[in-house]
Amino acid sequence: NLSYVNLPSNLVPDTPAYHDELALAIFQTNSISAGEHGVGLFPRTARLNHGCSSAFNSVYHYRPKEGVVVVHALKSIKKGEVRCLPWGWGWWRSDEID
């Protein structure tokens, strides 16, 4: 299961409205910019941890021709070490990469 934030607290579980809002919350929490294609949900990438400032060791970008997200290590990552992506928009834009 993917994580989510901002699920309204006044929803009744197991109702259509609850499931609609849950799906939206999951999408909004985990979606990634896909350039001209809008946004997409890439579950494996969404499961990576996030860090800020010098805490992140990986970045990602969307490759529009292949329709995939690619994760790049910024430094050597040892076996068992957690991969961390930066928080926020604009860290790595797909239009900056060939």
Solvent accessible surface area in square Angstrom, and as a share of the most:
residue,aa,sasa,rsa
1,N,182,0.93
2,L,27,0.13
3,S,77,0.50
4,Y,91,0.34
5,V,88,0.50
6,N,135,0.69
7,L,42,0.21
8,P,54,0.34
9,S,117,0.76
10,N,128,0.65
11,L,39,0.19
12,V,100,0.58
13,P,89,0.56
14,D,118,0.61
15,T,41,0.24
16,P,110,0.69
17,A,56,0.43
18,Y,43,0.16
19,H,92,0.41
20,D,98,0.51
21,E,61,0.27
22,L,38,0.19
23,A,61,0.47
24,L,85,0.42
25,A,4,0.03
26,I,39,0.20
27,F,73,0.30
28,Q,120,0.53
29,T,50,0.29
30,N,12,0.06
31,S,25,0.16
32,I,11,0.06
33,S,50,0.32
34,A,4,0.03
35,G,40,0.39
36,E,178,0.80
37,H,119,0.53
38,G,38,0.36
39,V,75,0.43
40,G,16,0.15
41,L,67,0.33
42,F,42,0.17
43,P,69,0.44
44,R,214,0.78
45,T,12,0.07
46,A,18,0.14
47,R,140,0.51
48,L,40,0.20
49,N,79,0.40
50,H,75,0.34
51,G,10,0.09
52,C,86,0.52
53,S,85,0.55
54,S,106,0.68
55,A,62,0.48
56,F,33,0.14
57,N,8,0.04
58,S,0,0.00
59,V,6,0.03
60,Y,53,0.20
61,H,4,0.02
62,Y,17,0.07
63,R,89,0.33
64,P,67,0.42
65,K,197,0.84
66,E,106,0.48
67,G,38,0.36
68,V,63,0.36
69,V,23,0.13
70,V,34,0.19
71,V,43,0.25
72,H,62,0.28
73,A,61,0.47
74,L,91,0.45
75,K,118,0.50
76,S,103,0.66
77,I,44,0.22
78,K,158,0.67
79,K,209,0.88
80,G,79,0.76
81,E,72,0.32
82,V,79,0.45
83,R,117,0.43
84,C,24,0.14
85,L,2,0.01
86,P,8,0.05
87,W,152,0.53
88,G,55,0.53
89,W,193,0.68
90,G,59,0.56
91,W,130,0.46
92,W,94,0.33
93,R,122,0.44
94,S,25,0.16
95,D,105,0.55
96,E,119,0.54
97,I,53,0.27
98,D,187,0.97
